Amino acid sequence: MDIMKRREINFSNTSDDGCSSIACNNPIKRSVNRKKVDSVSSLNVQGSGKKVGLCQDCYRIFKKSTKKDRDMESFGR
């Protein structure tokens, strides 16, 4: 009889990893596309990969910096 392996799923909002921003080490709350984060000059991110983990404060900075771009994108639809 085969025994099924079960993986553990973390349902809590806390994460072991810290924010990808260089000056910050708070827990990750959101994942964002790296290309979009690189367009924001006030956020310097470290690491590699397609997605970047941001804490709540850094995500707020990202949202405020990209608000005009997101508004223009929605007008084009």
PDB file of N, CA, C and O in Angstrom:
ATOM      1  N   MET A   1       0.837  -1.168   0.000  1.00  0.00           N
ATOM      2  CA  MET A   1       0.000   0.000   0.000  1.00  0.00           C
ATOM      3  C   MET A   1       0.891   1.243   0.000  1.00  0.00           C
ATOM      4  O   MET A   1       1.836   1.341   0.783  1.00  0.00           O
ATOM      5  N   ASP A   2       0.581   2.186  -0.883  1.00  0.00           N
ATOM      6  CA  ASP A   2       1.361   3.422  -0.975  1.00  0.00           C
ATOM      7  C   ASP A   2       0.914   4.413   0.089  1.00  0.00           C
ATOM      8  O   ASP A   2      -0.274   4.558   0.377  1.00  0.00           O
ATOM      9  N   ILE A   3       1.884   5.075   0.653  1.00  0.00           N
ATOM     10  CA  ILE A   3       1.585   6.114   1.632  1.00  0.00           C
ATOM     11  C   ILE A   3       1.740   7.461   0.943  1.00  0.00           C
ATOM     12  O   ILE A   3       2.775   7.752   0.344  1.00  0.00           O
ATOM     13  N   MET A   4       0.704   8.271   1.037  1.00  0.00           N
ATOM     14  CA  MET A   4       0.753   9.585   0.400  1.00  0.00           C
ATOM     15  C   MET A   4       1.566  10.546   1.249  1.00  0.00           C
ATOM     16  O   MET A   4       1.450  10.578   2.474  1.00  0.00           O
ATOM     17  N   LYS A   5       2.381  11.318   0.576  1.00  0.00           N
ATOM     18  CA  LYS A   5       3.139  12.347   1.276  1.00  0.00           C
ATOM     19  C   LYS A   5       2.285  13.600   1.365  1.00  0.00           C
ATOM     20  O   LYS A   5       1.563  13.943   0.428  1.00  0.00           O
ATOM     21  N   ARG A   6       2.373  14.267   2.483  1.00  0.00           N
ATOM     22  CA  ARG A   6       1.612  15.501   2.665  1.00  0.00           C
ATOM     23  C   ARG A   6       2.574  16.650   2.844  1.00  0.00           C
ATOM     24  O   ARG A   6       3.589  16.533   3.531  1.00  0.00           O
ATOM     25  N   ARG A   7       2.249  17.734   2.232  1.00  0.00           N
ATOM     26  CA  ARG A   7       3.087  18.915   2.405  1.00  0.00           C
ATOM     27  C   ARG A   7       2.438  19.839   3.421  1.00  0.00           C
ATOM     28  O   ARG A   7       1.215  19.894   3.545  1.00  0.00           O
ATOM     29  N   GLU A   8       3.266  20.549   4.130  1.00  0.00           N
ATOM     30  CA  GLU A   8       2.758  21.486   5.120  1.00  0.00           C
ATOM     31  C   GLU A   8       2.476  22.818   4.450  1.00  0.00           C
ATOM     32  O   GLU A   8       3.294  23.316   3.676  1.00  0.00           O
ATOM     33  N   ILE A   9       1.336  23.385   4.743  1.00  0.00           N
ATOM     34  CA  ILE A   9       0.945  24.665   4.173  1.00  0.00           C
ATOM     35  C   ILE A   9       0.901  25.685   5.292  1.00  0.00           C
ATOM     36  O   ILE A   9       0.265  25.465   6.322  1.00  0.00           O
ATOM     37  N   ASN A  10       1.581  26.800   5.084  1.00  0.00           N
ATOM     38  CA  ASN A  10       1.642  27.852   6.087  1.00  0.00           C
ATOM     39  C   ASN A  10       0.521  28.848   5.815  1.00  0.00           C
ATOM     40  O   ASN A  10       0.552  29.558   4.810  1.00  0.00           O
ATOM     41  N   PHE A  11      -0.465  28.907   6.701  1.00  0.00           N
ATOM     42  CA  PHE A  11      -1.589  29.808   6.522  1.00  0.00           C
ATOM     43  C   PHE A  11      -1.406  31.144   7.220  1.00  0.00           C
ATOM     44  O   PHE A  11      -2.240  32.036   7.066  1.00  0.00           O
ATOM     45  N   SER A  12      -0.355  31.298   7.970  1.00  0.00           N
ATOM     46  CA  SER A  12      -0.148  32.554   8.688  1.00  0.00           C
ATOM     47  C   SER A  12       0.386  33.620   7.744  1.00  0.00           C
ATOM     48  O   SER A  12       0.932  33.304   6.687  1.00  0.00           O
ATOM     49  N   ASN A  13       0.229  34.872   8.122  1.00  0.00           N
ATOM     50  CA  ASN A  13       0.691  35.986   7.304  1.00  0.00           C
ATOM     51  C   ASN A  13       2.176  36.245   7.467  1.00  0.00           C
ATOM     52  O   ASN A  13       2.755  37.014   6.700  1.00  0.00           O
ATOM     53  N   THR A  14       2.795  35.625   8.440  1.00  0.00           N
ATOM     54  CA  THR A  14       4.217  35.848   8.661  1.00  0.00           C
ATOM     55  C   THR A  14       5.023  34.966   7.731  1.00  0.00           C
ATOM     56  O   THR A  14       4.579  33.893   7.321  1.00  0.00           O
ATOM     57  N   SER A  15       6.195  35.429   7.410  1.00  0.00           N
ATOM     58  CA  SER A  15       7.081  34.693   6.529  1.00  0.00           C
ATOM     59  C   SER A  15       8.475  34.680   7.132  1.00  0.00           C
ATOM     60  O   SER A  15       8.856  35.602   7.853  1.00  0.00           O
ATOM     61  N   ASP A  16       9.232  33.636   6.837  1.00  0.00           N
ATOM     62  CA  ASP A  16      10.596  33.556   7.347  1.00  0.00           C
ATOM     63  C   ASP A  16      11.503  34.528   6.613  1.00  0.00           C
ATOM     64  O   ASP A  16      12.492  35.004   7.171  1.00  0.00           O
ATOM     65  N   ASP A  17      11.171  34.822   5.371  1.00  0.00           N
ATOM     66  CA  ASP A  17      11.997  35.709   4.564  1.00  0.00           C
ATOM     67  C   ASP A  17      11.662  37.158   4.867  1.00  0.00           C
ATOM     68  O   ASP A  17      10.542  37.493   5.252  1.00  0.00           O
ATOM     69  N   GLY A  18      12.664  38.010   4.681  1.00  0.00           N
ATOM     70  CA  GLY A  18      12.437  39.432   4.870  1.00  0.00           C
ATOM     71  C   GLY A  18      12.158  40.106   3.547  1.00  0.00           C
ATOM     72  O   GLY A  18      12.242  39.487   2.486  1.00  0.00           O
ATOM     73  N   CYS A  19      11.832  41.351   3.619  1.00  0.00           N
ATOM     74  CA  CYS A  19      11.545  42.170   2.447  1.00  0.00           C
ATOM     75  C   CYS A  19      12.762  42.198   1.522  1.00  0.00           C
ATOM     76  O   CYS A  19      13.899  42.171   1.993  1.00  0.00           O
ATOM     77  N   SER A  20      12.530  42.253   0.216  1.00  0.00           N
ATOM     78  CA  SER A  20      13.622  42.254  -0.754  1.00  0.00           C
ATOM     79  C   SER A  20      14.284  43.608  -0.903  1.00  0.00           C
ATOM     80  O   SER A  20      15.324  43.717  -1.553  1.00  0.00           O
ATOM     81  N   SER A  21      13.704  44.639  -0.317  1.00  0.00           N
ATOM     82  CA  SER A  21      14.313  45.959  -0.357  1.00  0.00           C
ATOM     83  C   SER A  21      15.587  45.938   0.484  1.00  0.00           C
ATOM     84  O   SER A  21      15.625  45.310   1.543  1.00  0.00           O
ATOM     85  N   ILE A  22      16.624  46.620   0.016  1.00  0.00           N
ATOM     86  CA  ILE A  22      17.930  46.564   0.672  1.00  0.00           C
ATOM     87  C   ILE A  22      17.884  47.139   2.082  1.00  0.00           C
ATOM     88  O   ILE A  22      18.499  46.577   2.988  1.00  0.00           O
ATOM     89  N   ALA A  23      17.181  48.231   2.290  1.00  0.00           N
ATOM     90  CA  ALA A  23      17.180  48.909   3.587  1.00  0.00           C
ATOM     91  C   ALA A  23      16.151  48.339   4.561  1.00  0.00           C
ATOM     92  O   ALA A  23      16.033  48.840   5.679  1.00  0.00           O
ATOM     93  N   CYS A  24      15.415  47.321   4.175  1.00  0.00           N
ATOM     94  CA  CYS A  24      14.295  46.840   4.979  1.00  0.00           C
ATOM     95  C   CYS A  24      14.437  45.340   5.241  1.00  0.00           C
ATOM     96  O   CYS A  24      14.971  44.609   4.408  1.00  0.00           O
ATOM     97  N   ASN A  25      13.962  44.889   6.395  1.00  0.00           N
ATOM     98  CA  ASN A  25      13.994  43.460   6.701  1.00  0.00           C
ATOM     99  C   ASN A  25      12.689  43.011   7.364  1.00  0.00           C
ATOM    100  O   ASN A  25      12.683  42.041   8.122  1.00  0.00           O
ATOM    101  N   ASN A  26      11.597  43.703   7.084  1.00  0.00           N
ATOM    102  CA  ASN A  26      10.290  43.337   7.625  1.00  0.00           C
ATOM    103  C   ASN A  26       9.762  42.098   6.907  1.00  0.00           C
ATOM    104  O   ASN A  26      10.246  41.779   5.821  1.00  0.00           O
ATOM    105  N   PRO A  27       8.787  41.391   7.475  1.00  0.00           N
ATOM    106  CA  PRO A  27       8.231  40.200   6.820  1.00  0.00           C
ATOM    107  C   PRO A  27       7.504  40.546   5.519  1.00  0.00           C
ATOM    108  O   PRO A  27       6.908  41.615   5.392  1.00  0.00           O
ATOM    109  N   ILE A  28       7.564  39.635   4.572  1.00  0.00           N
ATOM    110  CA  ILE A  28       6.950  39.827   3.253  1.00  0.00           C
ATOM    111  C   ILE A  28       5.431  39.743   3.364  1.00  0.00           C
ATOM    112  O   ILE A  28       4.892  38.845   4.011  1.00  0.00           O
ATOM    113  N   LYS A  29       4.752  40.687   2.726  1.00  0.00           N
ATOM    114  CA  LYS A  29       3.289  40.680   2.659  1.00  0.00           C
ATOM    115  C   LYS A  29       2.783  40.475   1.232  1.00  0.00           C
ATOM    116  O   LYS A  29       1.731  39.867   1.032  1.00  0.00           O
ATOM    117  N   ARG A  30       3.526  40.981   0.229  1.00  0.00           N
ATOM    118  CA  ARG A  30       3.079  40.900  -1.167  1.00  0.00           C
ATOM    119  C   ARG A  30       4.238  40.506  -2.074  1.00  0.00           C
ATOM    120  O   ARG A  30       5.395  40.808  -1.784  1.00  0.00           O
ATOM    121  N   SER A  31       3.916  39.828  -3.179  1.00  0.00           N
ATOM    122  CA  SER A  31       4.877  39.535  -4.231  1.00  0.00           C
ATOM    123  C   SER A  31       4.513  40.359  -5.451  1.00  0.00           C
ATOM    124  O   SER A  31       3.347  40.429  -5.839  1.00  0.00           O
ATOM    125  N   VAL A  32       5.523  40.985  -6.058  1.00  0.00           N
ATOM    126  CA  VAL A  32       5.289  41.877  -7.186  1.00  0.00           C
ATOM    127  C   VAL A  32       6.293  41.530  -8.284  1.00  0.00           C
ATOM    128  O   VAL A  32       7.388  41.041  -8.006  1.00  0.00           O
ATOM    129  N   ASN A  33       5.908  41.788  -9.525  1.00  0.00           N
ATOM    130  CA  ASN A  33       6.781  41.568 -10.667  1.00  0.00           C
ATOM    131  C   ASN A  33       8.036  42.439 -10.548  1.00  0.00           C
ATOM    132  O   ASN A  33       7.941  43.633 -10.264  1.00  0.00           O
ATOM    133  N   ARG A  34       9.212  41.838 -10.766  1.00  0.00           N
ATOM    134  CA  ARG A  34      10.475  42.553 -10.602  1.00  0.00           C
ATOM    135  C   ARG A  34      10.604  43.730 -11.566  1.00  0.00           C
ATOM    136  O   ARG A  34      11.121  44.779 -11.181  1.00  0.00           O
ATOM    137  N   LYS A  35      10.149  43.582 -12.803  1.00  0.00           N
ATOM    138  CA  LYS A  35      10.273  44.673 -13.778  1.00  0.00           C
ATOM    139  C   LYS A  35       9.524  45.916 -13.322  1.00  0.00           C
ATOM    140  O   LYS A  35       9.995  47.036 -13.518  1.00  0.00           O
ATOM    141  N   LYS A  36       8.367  45.720 -12.718  1.00  0.00           N
ATOM    142  CA  LYS A  36       7.595  46.866 -12.241  1.00  0.00           C
ATOM    143  C   LYS A  36       8.270  47.524 -11.049  1.00  0.00           C
ATOM    144  O   LYS A  36       8.249  48.749 -10.925  1.00  0.00           O
ATOM    145  N   VAL A  37       8.868  46.728 -10.170  1.00  0.00           N
ATOM    146  CA  VAL A  37       9.548  47.287  -8.998  1.00  0.00           C
ATOM    147  C   VAL A  37      10.827  47.999  -9.422  1.00  0.00           C
ATOM    148  O   VAL A  37      11.182  49.020  -8.834  1.00  0.00           O
ATOM    149  N   ASP A  38      11.523  47.481 -10.429  1.00  0.00           N
ATOM    150  CA  ASP A  38      12.751  48.124 -10.900  1.00  0.00           C
ATOM    151  C   ASP A  38      12.475  49.498 -11.498  1.00  0.00           C
ATOM    152  O   ASP A  38      13.372  50.340 -11.539  1.00  0.00           O
ATOM    153  N   SER A  39      11.249  49.739 -11.962  1.00  0.00           N
ATOM    154  CA  SER A  39      10.915  51.046 -12.527  1.00  0.00           C
ATOM    155  C   SER A  39      10.773  52.117 -11.445  1.00  0.00           C
ATOM    156  O   SER A  39      10.794  53.308 -11.753  1.00  0.00           O
ATOM    157  N   VAL A  40      10.630  51.710 -10.192  1.00  0.00           N
ATOM    158  CA  VAL A  40      10.507  52.651  -9.069  1.00  0.00           C
ATOM    159  C   VAL A  40      11.910  52.950  -8.553  1.00  0.00           C
ATOM    160  O   VAL A  40      12.613  52.053  -8.089  1.00  0.00           O
ATOM    161  N   SER A  41      12.311  54.212  -8.637  1.00  0.00           N
ATOM    162  CA  SER A  41      13.684  54.565  -8.268  1.00  0.00           C
ATOM    163  C   SER A  41      13.913  54.574  -6.761  1.00  0.00           C
ATOM    164  O   SER A  41      15.050  54.412  -6.317  1.00  0.00           O
ATOM    165  N   SER A  42      12.870  54.758  -5.968  1.00  0.00           N
ATOM    166  CA  SER A  42      13.052  54.850  -4.516  1.00  0.00           C
ATOM    167  C   SER A  42      13.203  53.483  -3.849  1.00  0.00           C
ATOM    168  O   SER A  42      13.597  53.415  -2.684  1.00  0.00           O
ATOM    169  N   LEU A  43      12.899  52.388  -4.563  1.00  0.00           N
ATOM    170  CA  LEU A  43      13.057  51.045  -4.001  1.00  0.00           C
ATOM    171  C   LEU A  43      14.233  50.348  -4.662  1.00  0.00           C
ATOM    172  O   LEU A  43      14.229  50.129  -5.874  1.00  0.00           O
ATOM    173  N   ASN A  44      15.232  50.002  -3.875  1.00  0.00           N
ATOM    174  CA  ASN A  44      16.363  49.224  -4.367  1.00  0.00           C
ATOM    175  C   ASN A  44      16.189  47.802  -3.865  1.00  0.00           C
ATOM    176  O   ASN A  44      16.215  47.555  -2.659  1.00  0.00           O
ATOM    177  N   VAL A  45      16.012  46.863  -4.793  1.00  0.00           N
ATOM    178  CA  VAL A  45      15.757  45.480  -4.401  1.00  0.00           C
ATOM    179  C   VAL A  45      16.988  44.628  -4.653  1.00  0.00           C
ATOM    180  O   VAL A  45      17.808  44.925  -5.521  1.00  0.00           O
ATOM    181  N   GLN A  46      17.095  43.564  -3.873  1.00  0.00           N
ATOM    182  CA  GLN A  46      18.216  42.647  -4.006  1.00  0.00           C
ATOM    183  C   GLN A  46      17.699  41.288  -4.444  1.00  0.00           C
ATOM    184  O   GLN A  46      16.495  41.034  -4.405  1.00  0.00           O
ATOM    185  N   GLY A  47      18.602  40.420  -4.859  1.00  0.00           N
ATOM    186  CA  GLY A  47      18.226  39.080  -5.261  1.00  0.00           C
ATOM    187  C   GLY A  47      17.890  39.015  -6.740  1.00  0.00           C
ATOM    188  O   GLY A  47      17.958  40.010  -7.461  1.00  0.00           O
ATOM    189  N   SER A  48      17.523  37.810  -7.174  1.00  0.00           N
ATOM    190  CA  SER A  48      17.165  37.616  -8.574  1.00  0.00           C
ATOM    191  C   SER A  48      15.879  36.803  -8.643  1.00  0.00           C
ATOM    192  O   SER A  48      15.466  36.187  -7.660  1.00  0.00           O
ATOM    193  N   GLY A  49      15.269  36.810  -9.786  1.00  0.00           N
ATOM    194  CA  GLY A  49      14.014  36.091  -9.973  1.00  0.00           C
ATOM    195  C   GLY A  49      12.967  36.999 -10.580  1.00  0.00           C
ATOM    196  O   GLY A  49      13.159  38.211 -10.685  1.00  0.00           O
ATOM    197  N   LYS A  50      11.864  36.402 -10.975  1.00  0.00           N
ATOM    198  CA  LYS A  50      10.798  37.171 -11.616  1.00  0.00           C
ATOM    199  C   LYS A  50       9.965  37.965 -10.620  1.00  0.00           C
ATOM    200  O   LYS A  50       9.445  39.030 -10.953  1.00  0.00           O
ATOM    201  N   LYS A  51       9.837  37.455  -9.403  1.00  0.00           N
ATOM    202  CA  LYS A  51       9.004  38.107  -8.391  1.00  0.00           C
ATOM    203  C   LYS A  51       9.871  38.636  -7.256  1.00  0.00           C
ATOM    204  O   LYS A  51      10.932  38.090  -6.953  1.00  0.00           O
ATOM    205  N   VAL A  52       9.398  39.704  -6.642  1.00  0.00           N
ATOM    206  CA  VAL A  52      10.081  40.338  -5.522  1.00  0.00           C
ATOM    207  C   VAL A  52       9.108  40.404  -4.360  1.00  0.00           C
ATOM    208  O   VAL A  52       7.955  40.797  -4.537  1.00  0.00           O
ATOM    209  N   GLY A  53       9.558  40.024  -3.180  1.00  0.00           N
ATOM    210  CA  GLY A  53       8.719  40.097  -1.994  1.00  0.00           C
ATOM    211  C   GLY A  53       8.873  41.443  -1.315  1.00  0.00           C
ATOM    212  O   GLY A  53       9.992  41.877  -1.039  1.00  0.00           O
ATOM    213  N   LEU A  54       7.761  42.106  -1.045  1.00  0.00           N
ATOM    214  CA  LEU A  54       7.791  43.414  -0.397  1.00  0.00           C
ATOM    215  C   LEU A  54       6.977  43.385   0.889  1.00  0.00           C
ATOM    216  O   LEU A  54       5.947  42.716   0.973  1.00  0.00           O
ATOM    217  N   CYS A  55       7.452  44.120   1.887  1.00  0.00           N
ATOM    218  CA  CYS A  55       6.697  44.262   3.132  1.00  0.00           C
ATOM    219  C   CYS A  55       5.582  45.285   2.909  1.00  0.00           C
ATOM    220  O   CYS A  55       5.467  45.862   1.827  1.00  0.00           O
ATOM    221  N   GLN A  56       4.780  45.501   3.920  1.00  0.00           N
ATOM    222  CA  GLN A  56       3.632  46.402   3.788  1.00  0.00           C
ATOM    223  C   GLN A  56       4.079  47.834   3.496  1.00  0.00           C
ATOM    224  O   GLN A  56       3.470  48.507   2.664  1.00  0.00           O
ATOM    225  N   ASP A  57       5.131  48.311   4.164  1.00  0.00           N
ATOM    226  CA  ASP A  57       5.597  49.688   3.962  1.00  0.00           C
ATOM    227  C   ASP A  57       6.183  49.885   2.567  1.00  0.00           C
ATOM    228  O   ASP A  57       5.897  50.882   1.906  1.00  0.00           O
ATOM    229  N   CYS A  58       7.005  48.931   2.120  1.00  0.00           N
ATOM    230  CA  CYS A  58       7.614  49.044   0.790  1.00  0.00           C
ATOM    231  C   CYS A  58       6.567  48.891  -0.307  1.00  0.00           C
ATOM    232  O   CYS A  58       6.669  49.530  -1.355  1.00  0.00           O
ATOM    233  N   TYR A  59       5.561  48.050  -0.076  1.00  0.00           N
ATOM    234  CA  TYR A  59       4.487  47.900  -1.050  1.00  0.00           C
ATOM    235  C   TYR A  59       3.690  49.195  -1.173  1.00  0.00           C
ATOM    236  O   TYR A  59       3.255  49.552  -2.268  1.00  0.00           O
ATOM    237  N   ARG A  60       3.496  49.894  -0.068  1.00  0.00           N
ATOM    238  CA  ARG A  60       2.797  51.184  -0.095  1.00  0.00           C
ATOM    239  C   ARG A  60       3.588  52.190  -0.930  1.00  0.00           C
ATOM    240  O   ARG A  60       3.003  52.932  -1.719  1.00  0.00           O
ATOM    241  N   ILE A  61       4.910  52.221  -0.765  1.00  0.00           N
ATOM    242  CA  ILE A  61       5.769  53.106  -1.572  1.00  0.00           C
ATOM    243  C   ILE A  61       5.637  52.745  -3.046  1.00  0.00           C
ATOM    244  O   ILE A  61       5.522  53.626  -3.899  1.00  0.00           O
ATOM    245  N   PHE A  62       5.655  51.441  -3.345  1.00  0.00           N
ATOM    246  CA  PHE A  62       5.526  50.968  -4.723  1.00  0.00           C
ATOM    247  C   PHE A  62       4.187  51.402  -5.321  1.00  0.00           C
ATOM    248  O   PHE A  62       4.143  51.881  -6.454  1.00  0.00           O
ATOM    249  N   LYS A  63       3.096  51.237  -4.569  1.00  0.00           N
ATOM    250  CA  LYS A  63       1.774  51.611  -5.069  1.00  0.00           C
ATOM    251  C   LYS A  63       1.667  53.103  -5.339  1.00  0.00           C
ATOM    252  O   LYS A  63       1.110  53.515  -6.357  1.00  0.00           O
ATOM    253  N   LYS A  64       2.201  53.919  -4.426  1.00  0.00           N
ATOM    254  CA  LYS A  64       2.131  55.367  -4.620  1.00  0.00           C
ATOM    255  C   LYS A  64       2.966  55.801  -5.820  1.00  0.00           C
ATOM    256  O   LYS A  64       2.580  56.722  -6.540  1.00  0.00           O
ATOM    257  N   SER A  65       4.102  55.149  -6.041  1.00  0.00           N
ATOM    258  CA  SER A  65       4.978  55.524  -7.151  1.00  0.00           C
ATOM    259  C   SER A  65       4.406  55.121  -8.498  1.00  0.00           C
ATOM    260  O   SER A  65       4.676  55.782  -9.501  1.00  0.00           O
ATOM    261  N   THR A  66       3.628  54.060  -8.542  1.00  0.00           N
ATOM    262  CA  THR A  66       3.112  53.560  -9.819  1.00  0.00           C
ATOM    263  C   THR A  66       1.644  53.912 -10.051  1.00  0.00           C
ATOM    264  O   THR A  66       1.027  53.386 -10.978  1.00  0.00           O
ATOM    265  N   LYS A  67       1.084  54.779  -9.238  1.00  0.00           N
ATOM    266  CA  LYS A  67      -0.348  55.099  -9.352  1.00  0.00           C
ATOM    267  C   LYS A  67      -0.695  55.708 -10.710  1.00  0.00           C
ATOM    268  O   LYS A  67      -1.686  55.311 -11.322  1.00  0.00           O
ATOM    269  N   LYS A  68       0.098  56.662 -11.191  1.00  0.00           N
ATOM    270  CA  LYS A  68      -0.197  57.294 -12.482  1.00  0.00           C
ATOM    271  C   LYS A  68      -0.107  56.285 -13.618  1.00  0.00           C
ATOM    272  O   LYS A  68      -0.923  56.310 -14.539  1.00  0.00           O
ATOM    273  N   ASP A  69       0.885  55.395 -13.556  1.00  0.00           N
ATOM    274  CA  ASP A  69       1.027  54.375 -14.595  1.00  0.00           C
ATOM    275  C   ASP A  69      -0.178  53.440 -14.617  1.00  0.00           C
ATOM    276  O   ASP A  69      -0.677  53.090 -15.686  1.00  0.00           O
ATOM    277  N   ARG A  70      -0.644  53.038 -13.441  1.00  0.00           N
ATOM    278  CA  ARG A  70      -1.799  52.146 -13.362  1.00  0.00           C
ATOM    279  C   ARG A  70      -3.062  52.839 -13.845  1.00  0.00           C
ATOM    280  O   ARG A  70      -3.901  52.210 -14.490  1.00  0.00           O
ATOM    281  N   ASP A  71      -3.213  54.133 -13.543  1.00  0.00           N
ATOM    282  CA  ASP A  71      -4.377  54.881 -14.023  1.00  0.00           C
ATOM    283  C   ASP A  71      -4.368  54.988 -15.545  1.00  0.00           C
ATOM    284  O   ASP A  71      -5.408  54.825 -16.184  1.00  0.00           O
ATOM    285  N   MET A  72      -3.210  55.260 -16.126  1.00  0.00           N
ATOM    286  CA  MET A  72      -3.110  55.372 -17.584  1.00  0.00           C
ATOM    287  C   MET A  72      -3.387  54.028 -18.248  1.00  0.00           C
ATOM    288  O   MET A  72      -3.991  53.984 -19.319  1.00  0.00           O
ATOM    289  N   GLU A  73      -2.955  52.936 -17.628  1.00  0.00           N
ATOM    290  CA  GLU A  73      -3.240  51.614 -18.159  1.00  0.00           C
ATOM    291  C   GLU A  73      -4.737  51.338 -18.170  1.00  0.00           C
ATOM    292  O   GLU A  73      -5.256  50.760 -19.125  1.00  0.00           O
ATOM    293  N   SER A  74      -5.427  51.745 -17.119  1.00  0.00           N
ATOM    294  CA  SER A  74      -6.865  51.481 -17.055  1.00  0.00           C
ATOM    295  C   SER A  74      -7.637  52.341 -18.056  1.00  0.00           C
ATOM    296  O   SER A  74      -8.697  51.923 -18.523  1.00  0.00           O
ATOM    297  N   PHE A  75      -7.135  53.532 -18.399  1.00  0.00           N
ATOM    298  CA  PHE A  75      -7.792  54.365 -19.410  1.00  0.00           C
ATOM    299  C   PHE A  75      -7.666  53.750 -20.795  1.00  0.00           C
ATOM    300  O   PHE A  75      -8.538  53.944 -21.641  1.00  0.00           O
ATOM    301  N   GLY A  76      -6.595  53.015 -21.032  1.00  0.00           N
ATOM    302  CA  GLY A  76      -6.369  52.399 -22.331  1.00  0.00           C
ATOM    303  C   GLY A  76      -7.265  51.210 -22.595  1.00  0.00           C
ATOM    304  O   GLY A  76      -7.345  50.743 -23.731  1.00  0.00           O
ATOM    305  N   ARG A  77      -7.930  50.715 -21.594  1.00  0.00           N
ATOM    306  CA  ARG A  77      -8.779  49.530 -21.776  1.00  0.00           C
ATOM    307  C   ARG A  77     -10.131  49.882 -22.300  1.00  0.00           C
ATOM    308  O   ARG A  77     -10.962  48.998 -22.507  1.00  0.00           O
TER     309      ARG A  77
END
